[in-house]
Amino acid sequence: ITFDNETGGLTSVDNPELPFTKTITRTVDKYTIITLGYFVNPAQTVKLEILVNNEVVKSQTYTSSNSSMSYIFQ
């Protein structure tokens, strides 16, 4: 798993325990976009969720080997 951290740097987590959850605290401007994506081989069920202030603002379950979703801050 690789993600942009709070300071804008890149962080990698090798062989994380699943399910994997990462909380990032960061101030964003209106219209900032966050994107989550994944790749697995073979295809598996993957659930992506974006929470803002501890509330789910977007949730999607996928069954393909790769996909992504985005959220625009309002």
C-alpha positions in Angstrom: 0.0 0.0 0.0 1.4 3.4 -1.0 -0.2 6.8 -0.1 0.6 10.5 0.2 1.1 11.3 3.8 0.2 14.4 5.8 3.3 16.3 4.7 2.8 15.4 1.0 5.5 12.7 1.1 5.1 9.2 -0.2 4.7 6.3 2.4 4.7 2.6 1.6 3.4 -0.2 3.8 4.6 -3.7 2.9 2.4 -6.7 3.6 -0.2 -4.8 5.7 -2.7 -6.6 7.8 -6.1 -6.6 6.1 -8.5 -4.8 6.4 -6.2 -1.8 6.1 -7.3 1.6 7.5 -5.3 4.8 7.3 -6.3 8.1 8.8 -4.7 11.2 7.4 -5.4 14.6 9.0 -4.9 17.4 6.6 -6.5 20.8 5.8 -7.8 21.0 2.3 -9.3 23.8 0.2 -12.7 23.8 -1.5 -12.6 21.7 -4.7 -9.5 19.6 -3.5 -9.8 16.1 -5.0 -8.9 12.9 -3.2 -8.5 9.7 -5.2 -8.2 6.2 -3.9 -7.2 3.4 -6.2 -6.0 -0.2 -6.0 -4.6 -3.1 -8.0 -4.8 -6.8 -6.9 -3.9 -10.0 -8.6 -6.1 -12.1 -8.8 -9.3 -10.0 -8.7 -10.9 -9.9 -5.3 -13.6 -7.9 -3.5 -12.2 -4.5 -2.4 -14.1 -1.9 -0.5 -12.9 1.7 -0.6 -14.3 4.4 1.7 -13.6 8.1 2.1 -14.5 9.6 5.5 -14.5 13.3 6.2 -14.7 14.3 9.8 -15.5 10.7 10.7 -18.5 10.5 8.3 -18.5 8.3 5.2 -18.8 10.6 2.2 -18.2 8.0 -0.4 -18.1 4.2 -0.3 -17.9 1.6 -3.1 -17.3 -2.1 -3.3 -15.4 -3.5 -6.4 -14.8 -7.0 -7.7 -12.4 -6.2 -10.5 -8.6 -6.4 -10.3 -8.2 -2.6 -10.3 -10.3 0.5 -10.0 -10.4 3.9 -8.4 -12.8 6.5 -7.0 -12.6 10.2 -6.3 -14.2 12.8 -4.0 -14.3 16.6 -4.4 -14.4 18.6 -1.2 -17.2 21.1 -1.2 
